[in-house]
Each structure stands twice: as C-alpha cells, then as structure tokens.
C-alpha cells in the first residue's frame, strides 16, 4: 500500500491551553443521522477561547498557538463558521483533537487573569505596567 506524501511544508502541532471537559453538545430534540454532526478541532476551540472569550488580539492568539497571523485567522474563521452552523441548524457539535501540544499555564498574581507561558508579565498585565 502506498501512502501519499503531503505537498508543501509539514504541519506543525499547535499549542493549546486545555482539553475541554465536555466534548459533545447535542440539541434537546436530537438529530436524525450522523450527517448532522459538526466537528470542531481543539485548535479551533482554542482560537475561539483566546479571541472571543479571553479578549486577546489575533496577533497575541497567533503567538500563543505558535502559528502565523494568517494561519490563526484561517483557524478562527473556520471555527466561527462551524459554531454558526451548529447553532443555526441544530446539529451535534463534537470537539476532537488533532496535532496539538498542551501548554502549561497559570493565573497571574497581579491581575487574576490567565497567564500564558508565551507572554512576559509586562506584556500580559498592561494595566499594572505603564
């Protein structure tokens, strides 16, 4: 059996902060078949979490995930489209993993926000550093 080699640069794993505790969301009414499933990757969930939930800029999110801004934008755009499809059409949302590296993070002692190991404290706590 021959394997097809992927053209271009090899895909590098993306950094994510956590694996979600709940990995499947199903509408109350249920669904008819398996084609009504939207698959969201861990990297897409991480992009949504960084930009829409934590309020980081796309540039900061790209730095945290270890990708370029263009790649980060494509990940974020794909995630938003899938979440919209899930909400509007009442499909099942399943969160699955791909190539990723789990990053160790902690809470910032100054502001109480999540501190990511890729940022220096002065970059993270802008309101405490003039």
PyMOL CGO cylinders between C-alpha atoms (Angstrom):
from pymol import cmd
from pymol.cgo import CYLINDER

trace = [
    CYLINDER, 0.00, 0.00, 0.00, 1.38, 3.39, -0.96, 0.3, 1, 1, 1, 1, 1, 1,
    CYLINDER, 1.38, 3.39, -0.96, 0.99, 6.45, 1.17, 0.3, 1, 1, 1, 1, 1, 1,
    CYLINDER, 0.99, 6.45, 1.17, 0.57, 9.82, -0.47, 0.3, 1, 1, 1, 1, 1, 1,
    CYLINDER, 0.57, 9.82, -0.47, 3.07, 12.34, 0.72, 0.3, 1, 1, 1, 1, 1, 1,
    CYLINDER, 3.07, 12.34, 0.72, 1.65, 15.70, 1.59, 0.3, 1, 1, 1, 1, 1, 1,
    CYLINDER, 1.65, 15.70, 1.59, 2.96, 18.53, -0.54, 0.3, 1, 1, 1, 1, 1, 1,
    CYLINDER, 2.96, 18.53, -0.54, 4.40, 21.64, 0.99, 0.3, 1, 1, 1, 1, 1, 1,
    CYLINDER, 4.40, 21.64, 0.99, 5.63, 22.23, 4.49, 0.3, 1, 1, 1, 1, 1, 1,
    CYLINDER, 5.63, 22.23, 4.49, 4.87, 19.68, 7.20, 0.3, 1, 1, 1, 1, 1, 1,
    CYLINDER, 4.87, 19.68, 7.20, 2.07, 20.64, 9.58, 0.3, 1, 1, 1, 1, 1, 1,
    CYLINDER, 2.07, 20.64, 9.58, 3.42, 21.56, 12.99, 0.3, 1, 1, 1, 1, 1, 1,
    CYLINDER, 3.42, 21.56, 12.99, 1.39, 20.95, 16.16, 0.3, 1, 1, 1, 1, 1, 1,
    CYLINDER, 1.39, 20.95, 16.16, -0.42, 23.95, 17.60, 0.3, 1, 1, 1, 1, 1, 1,
    CYLINDER, -0.42, 23.95, 17.60, -0.23, 24.96, 21.26, 0.3, 1, 1, 1, 1, 1, 1,
    CYLINDER, -0.23, 24.96, 21.26, -3.46, 24.71, 23.26, 0.3, 1, 1, 1, 1, 1, 1,
    CYLINDER, -3.46, 24.71, 23.26, -4.05, 25.52, 26.93, 0.3, 1, 1, 1, 1, 1, 1,
    CYLINDER, -4.05, 25.52, 26.93, -6.51, 22.81, 27.91, 0.3, 1, 1, 1, 1, 1, 1,
    CYLINDER, -6.51, 22.81, 27.91, -8.54, 19.88, 26.69, 0.3, 1, 1, 1, 1, 1, 1,
    CYLINDER, -8.54, 19.88, 26.69, -12.27, 20.56, 27.14, 0.3, 1, 1, 1, 1, 1, 1,
    CYLINDER, -12.27, 20.56, 27.14, -14.13, 18.59, 29.80, 0.3, 1, 1, 1, 1, 1, 1,
    CYLINDER, -14.13, 18.59, 29.80, -17.28, 18.33, 27.69, 0.3, 1, 1, 1, 1, 1, 1,
    CYLINDER, -17.28, 18.33, 27.69, -16.61, 17.22, 24.13, 0.3, 1, 1, 1, 1, 1, 1,
    CYLINDER, -16.61, 17.22, 24.13, -20.09, 16.80, 22.67, 0.3, 1, 1, 1, 1, 1, 1,
    CYLINDER, -20.09, 16.80, 22.67, -23.17, 19.03, 22.57, 0.3, 1, 1, 1, 1, 1, 1,
    CYLINDER, -23.17, 19.03, 22.57, -26.49, 17.61, 21.36, 0.3, 1, 1, 1, 1, 1, 1,
    CYLINDER, -26.49, 17.61, 21.36, -29.76, 19.53, 20.82, 0.3, 1, 1, 1, 1, 1, 1,
    CYLINDER, -29.76, 19.53, 20.82, -32.68, 18.51, 23.07, 0.3, 1, 1, 1, 1, 1, 1,
    CYLINDER, -32.68, 18.51, 23.07, -34.72, 17.33, 20.10, 0.3, 1, 1, 1, 1, 1, 1,
    CYLINDER, -34.72, 17.33, 20.10, -31.91, 15.05, 18.94, 0.3, 1, 1, 1, 1, 1, 1,
    CYLINDER, -31.91, 15.05, 18.94, -30.74, 14.51, 15.39, 0.3, 1, 1, 1, 1, 1, 1,
    CYLINDER, -30.74, 14.51, 15.39, -31.79, 12.10, 12.67, 0.3, 1, 1, 1, 1, 1, 1,
    CYLINDER, -31.79, 12.10, 12.67, -28.45, 10.84, 11.40, 0.3, 1, 1, 1, 1, 1, 1,
    CYLINDER, -28.45, 10.84, 11.40, -24.69, 11.18, 11.70, 0.3, 1, 1, 1, 1, 1, 1,
    CYLINDER, -24.69, 11.18, 11.70, -24.51, 13.73, 8.87, 0.3, 1, 1, 1, 1, 1, 1,
    CYLINDER, -24.51, 13.73, 8.87, -25.89, 16.35, 11.30, 0.3, 1, 1, 1, 1, 1, 1,
    CYLINDER, -25.89, 16.35, 11.30, -22.58, 16.49, 13.18, 0.3, 1, 1, 1, 1, 1, 1,
    CYLINDER, -22.58, 16.49, 13.18, -20.15, 19.40, 13.21, 0.3, 1, 1, 1, 1, 1, 1,
    CYLINDER, -20.15, 19.40, 13.21, -16.57, 18.51, 14.17, 0.3, 1, 1, 1, 1, 1, 1,
    CYLINDER, -16.57, 18.51, 14.17, -14.62, 21.27, 15.90, 0.3, 1, 1, 1, 1, 1, 1,
    CYLINDER, -14.62, 21.27, 15.90, -10.91, 20.67, 16.49, 0.3, 1, 1, 1, 1, 1, 1,
    CYLINDER, -10.91, 20.67, 16.49, -9.06, 21.55, 19.70, 0.3, 1, 1, 1, 1, 1, 1,
    CYLINDER, -9.06, 21.55, 19.70, -7.10, 24.22, 17.84, 0.3, 1, 1, 1, 1, 1, 1,
    CYLINDER, -7.10, 24.22, 17.84, -10.32, 25.85, 16.59, 0.3, 1, 1, 1, 1, 1, 1,
    CYLINDER, -10.32, 25.85, 16.59, -11.75, 25.84, 20.11, 0.3, 1, 1, 1, 1, 1, 1,
    CYLINDER, -11.75, 25.84, 20.11, -8.51, 27.36, 21.42, 0.3, 1, 1, 1, 1, 1, 1,
    CYLINDER, -8.51, 27.36, 21.42, -8.68, 30.16, 18.83, 0.3, 1, 1, 1, 1, 1, 1,
    CYLINDER, -8.68, 30.16, 18.83, -12.28, 30.96, 19.86, 0.3, 1, 1, 1, 1, 1, 1,
    CYLINDER, -12.28, 30.96, 19.86, -11.30, 30.85, 23.53, 0.3, 1, 1, 1, 1, 1, 1,
    CYLINDER, -11.30, 30.85, 23.53, -8.33, 33.17, 23.10, 0.3, 1, 1, 1, 1, 1, 1,
    CYLINDER, -8.33, 33.17, 23.10, -10.01, 35.84, 20.95, 0.3, 1, 1, 1, 1, 1, 1,
    CYLINDER, -10.01, 35.84, 20.95, -13.72, 35.74, 21.78, 0.3, 1, 1, 1, 1, 1, 1,
    CYLINDER, -13.72, 35.74, 21.78, -13.63, 34.60, 25.41, 0.3, 1, 1, 1, 1, 1, 1,
    CYLINDER, -13.63, 34.60, 25.41, -10.36, 35.94, 26.86, 0.3, 1, 1, 1, 1, 1, 1,
    CYLINDER, -10.36, 35.94, 26.86, -10.18, 39.03, 24.65, 0.3, 1, 1, 1, 1, 1, 1,
    CYLINDER, -10.18, 39.03, 24.65, -6.70, 38.61, 23.20, 0.3, 1, 1, 1, 1, 1, 1,
    CYLINDER, -6.70, 38.61, 23.20, -5.94, 40.15, 19.83, 0.3, 1, 1, 1, 1, 1, 1,
    CYLINDER, -5.94, 40.15, 19.83, -5.45, 37.89, 16.83, 0.3, 1, 1, 1, 1, 1, 1,
    CYLINDER, -5.45, 37.89, 16.83, -1.74, 38.68, 16.88, 0.3, 1, 1, 1, 1, 1, 1,
    CYLINDER, -1.74, 38.68, 16.88, -1.46, 37.59, 20.54, 0.3, 1, 1, 1, 1, 1, 1,
    CYLINDER, -1.46, 37.59, 20.54, -3.55, 34.49, 19.84, 0.3, 1, 1, 1, 1, 1, 1,
    CYLINDER, -3.55, 34.49, 19.84, -1.32, 33.52, 16.94, 0.3, 1, 1, 1, 1, 1, 1,
    CYLINDER, -1.32, 33.52, 16.94, 1.76, 33.94, 19.13, 0.3, 1, 1, 1, 1, 1, 1,
    CYLINDER, 1.76, 33.94, 19.13, 0.24, 31.79, 21.86, 0.3, 1, 1, 1, 1, 1, 1,
    CYLINDER, 0.24, 31.79, 21.86, -0.67, 28.99, 19.45, 0.3, 1, 1, 1, 1, 1, 1,
    CYLINDER, -0.67, 28.99, 19.45, 2.71, 29.14, 17.70, 0.3, 1, 1, 1, 1, 1, 1,
    CYLINDER, 2.71, 29.14, 17.70, 1.34, 29.94, 14.24, 0.3, 1, 1, 1, 1, 1, 1,
    CYLINDER, 1.34, 29.94, 14.24, 1.36, 32.92, 11.87, 0.3, 1, 1, 1, 1, 1, 1,
    CYLINDER, 1.36, 32.92, 11.87, -1.42, 35.50, 11.98, 0.3, 1, 1, 1, 1, 1, 1,
    CYLINDER, -1.42, 35.50, 11.98, -2.71, 34.27, 8.61, 0.3, 1, 1, 1, 1, 1, 1,
    CYLINDER, -2.71, 34.27, 8.61, -2.96, 30.65, 9.83, 0.3, 1, 1, 1, 1, 1, 1,
    CYLINDER, -2.96, 30.65, 9.83, -4.59, 31.81, 13.07, 0.3, 1, 1, 1, 1, 1, 1,
    CYLINDER, -4.59, 31.81, 13.07, -7.16, 33.83, 11.11, 0.3, 1, 1, 1, 1, 1, 1,
    CYLINDER, -7.16, 33.83, 11.11, -7.99, 30.77, 8.98, 0.3, 1, 1, 1, 1, 1, 1,
    CYLINDER, -7.99, 30.77, 8.98, -8.42, 28.62, 12.11, 0.3, 1, 1, 1, 1, 1, 1,
    CYLINDER, -8.42, 28.62, 12.11, -10.63, 31.26, 13.75, 0.3, 1, 1, 1, 1, 1, 1,
    CYLINDER, -10.63, 31.26, 13.75, -12.75, 31.75, 10.61, 0.3, 1, 1, 1, 1, 1, 1,
    CYLINDER, -12.75, 31.75, 10.61, -13.31, 28.00, 10.28, 0.3, 1, 1, 1, 1, 1, 1,
    CYLINDER, -13.31, 28.00, 10.28, -14.28, 27.70, 13.96, 0.3, 1, 1, 1, 1, 1, 1,
    CYLINDER, -14.28, 27.70, 13.96, -16.79, 30.56, 13.77, 0.3, 1, 1, 1, 1, 1, 1,
    CYLINDER, -16.79, 30.56, 13.77, -18.40, 29.07, 10.66, 0.3, 1, 1, 1, 1, 1, 1,
    CYLINDER, -18.40, 29.07, 10.66, -18.75, 25.65, 12.33, 0.3, 1, 1, 1, 1, 1, 1,
    CYLINDER, -18.75, 25.65, 12.33, -20.20, 27.13, 15.52, 0.3, 1, 1, 1, 1, 1, 1,
    CYLINDER, -20.20, 27.13, 15.52, -22.69, 29.16, 13.48, 0.3, 1, 1, 1, 1, 1, 1,
    CYLINDER, -22.69, 29.16, 13.48, -23.75, 26.01, 11.60, 0.3, 1, 1, 1, 1, 1, 1,
    CYLINDER, -23.75, 26.01, 11.60, -24.17, 24.14, 14.89, 0.3, 1, 1, 1, 1, 1, 1,
    CYLINDER, -24.17, 24.14, 14.89, -26.31, 26.89, 16.45, 0.3, 1, 1, 1, 1, 1, 1,
    CYLINDER, -26.31, 26.89, 16.45, -28.45, 27.82, 13.44, 0.3, 1, 1, 1, 1, 1, 1,
    CYLINDER, -28.45, 27.82, 13.44, -29.13, 24.33, 12.07, 0.3, 1, 1, 1, 1, 1, 1,
    CYLINDER, -29.13, 24.33, 12.07, -29.38, 22.47, 15.38, 0.3, 1, 1, 1, 1, 1, 1,
    CYLINDER, -29.38, 22.47, 15.38, -26.61, 19.98, 14.69, 0.3, 1, 1, 1, 1, 1, 1,
    CYLINDER, -26.61, 19.98, 14.69, -24.47, 17.97, 17.08, 0.3, 1, 1, 1, 1, 1, 1,
    CYLINDER, -24.47, 17.97, 17.08, -21.15, 19.65, 17.98, 0.3, 1, 1, 1, 1, 1, 1,
    CYLINDER, -21.15, 19.65, 17.98, -18.30, 17.22, 18.59, 0.3, 1, 1, 1, 1, 1, 1,
    CYLINDER, -18.30, 17.22, 18.59, -14.90, 18.52, 19.74, 0.3, 1, 1, 1, 1, 1, 1,
    CYLINDER, -14.90, 18.52, 19.74, -12.00, 16.33, 18.63, 0.3, 1, 1, 1, 1, 1, 1,
    CYLINDER, -12.00, 16.33, 18.63, -8.23, 16.57, 18.75, 0.3, 1, 1, 1, 1, 1, 1,
    CYLINDER, -8.23, 16.57, 18.75, -5.61, 16.74, 16.05, 0.3, 1, 1, 1, 1, 1, 1,
    CYLINDER, -5.61, 16.74, 16.05, -1.93, 17.57, 16.28, 0.3, 1, 1, 1, 1, 1, 1,
    CYLINDER, -1.93, 17.57, 16.28, -1.51, 19.72, 19.37, 0.3, 1, 1, 1, 1, 1, 1,
    CYLINDER, -1.51, 19.72, 19.37, 0.87, 20.42, 22.23, 0.3, 1, 1, 1, 1, 1, 1,
    CYLINDER, 0.87, 20.42, 22.23, -0.61, 21.08, 25.66, 0.3, 1, 1, 1, 1, 1, 1,
    CYLINDER, -0.61, 21.08, 25.66, 0.83, 24.26, 27.14, 0.3, 1, 1, 1, 1, 1, 1,
    CYLINDER, 0.83, 24.26, 27.14, 1.16, 24.69, 30.91, 0.3, 1, 1, 1, 1, 1, 1,
    CYLINDER, 1.16, 24.69, 30.91, -0.44, 27.91, 32.15, 0.3, 1, 1, 1, 1, 1, 1,
    CYLINDER, -0.44, 27.91, 32.15, -1.34, 29.52, 35.43, 0.3, 1, 1, 1, 1, 1, 1,
    CYLINDER, -1.34, 29.52, 35.43, -3.07, 32.54, 36.91, 0.3, 1, 1, 1, 1, 1, 1,
    CYLINDER, -3.07, 32.54, 36.91, -1.37, 35.93, 37.01, 0.3, 1, 1, 1, 1, 1, 1,
    CYLINDER, -1.37, 35.93, 37.01, -0.83, 37.09, 40.60, 0.3, 1, 1, 1, 1, 1, 1,
    CYLINDER, -0.83, 37.09, 40.60, -1.25, 40.77, 39.69, 0.3, 1, 1, 1, 1, 1, 1,
    CYLINDER, -1.25, 40.77, 39.69, -4.50, 40.84, 37.72, 0.3, 1, 1, 1, 1, 1, 1,
    CYLINDER, -4.50, 40.84, 37.72, -6.03, 37.39, 38.25, 0.3, 1, 1, 1, 1, 1, 1,
    CYLINDER, -6.03, 37.39, 38.25, -6.27, 36.68, 34.50, 0.3, 1, 1, 1, 1, 1, 1,
    CYLINDER, -6.27, 36.68, 34.50, -4.96, 33.54, 32.88, 0.3, 1, 1, 1, 1, 1, 1,
    CYLINDER, -4.96, 33.54, 32.88, -1.21, 33.90, 32.30, 0.3, 1, 1, 1, 1, 1, 1,
    CYLINDER, -1.21, 33.90, 32.30, 0.19, 32.08, 29.30, 0.3, 1, 1, 1, 1, 1, 1,
    CYLINDER, 0.19, 32.08, 29.30, 3.76, 30.92, 29.33, 0.3, 1, 1, 1, 1, 1, 1,
    CYLINDER, 3.76, 30.92, 29.33, 4.46, 32.51, 25.93, 0.3, 1, 1, 1, 1, 1, 1,
    CYLINDER, 4.46, 32.51, 25.93, 3.95, 36.04, 27.32, 0.3, 1, 1, 1, 1, 1, 1,
    CYLINDER, 3.95, 36.04, 27.32, 6.21, 38.02, 29.57, 0.3, 1, 1, 1, 1, 1, 1,
    CYLINDER, 6.21, 38.02, 29.57, 4.41, 39.52, 32.60, 0.3, 1, 1, 1, 1, 1, 1,
    CYLINDER, 4.41, 39.52, 32.60, 4.80, 43.07, 31.24, 0.3, 1, 1, 1, 1, 1, 1,
    CYLINDER, 4.80, 43.07, 31.24, 3.04, 42.06, 28.01, 0.3, 1, 1, 1, 1, 1, 1,
    CYLINDER, 3.04, 42.06, 28.01, 0.19, 40.44, 29.88, 0.3, 1, 1, 1, 1, 1, 1,
    CYLINDER, 0.19, 40.44, 29.88, -0.56, 42.89, 32.69, 0.3, 1, 1, 1, 1, 1, 1,
    CYLINDER, -0.56, 42.89, 32.69, -0.77, 46.14, 30.73, 0.3, 1, 1, 1, 1, 1, 1,
    CYLINDER, -0.77, 46.14, 30.73, -2.85, 47.88, 33.37, 0.3, 1, 1, 1, 1, 1, 1,
    CYLINDER, -2.85, 47.88, 33.37, -0.19, 47.26, 36.04, 0.3, 1, 1, 1, 1, 1, 1,
    CYLINDER, -0.19, 47.26, 36.04, 2.76, 48.33, 33.89, 0.3, 1, 1, 1, 1, 1, 1,
    CYLINDER, 2.76, 48.33, 33.89, 2.70, 51.87, 32.46, 0.3, 1, 1, 1, 1, 1, 1,
]
cmd.load_cgo(trace, "trace")
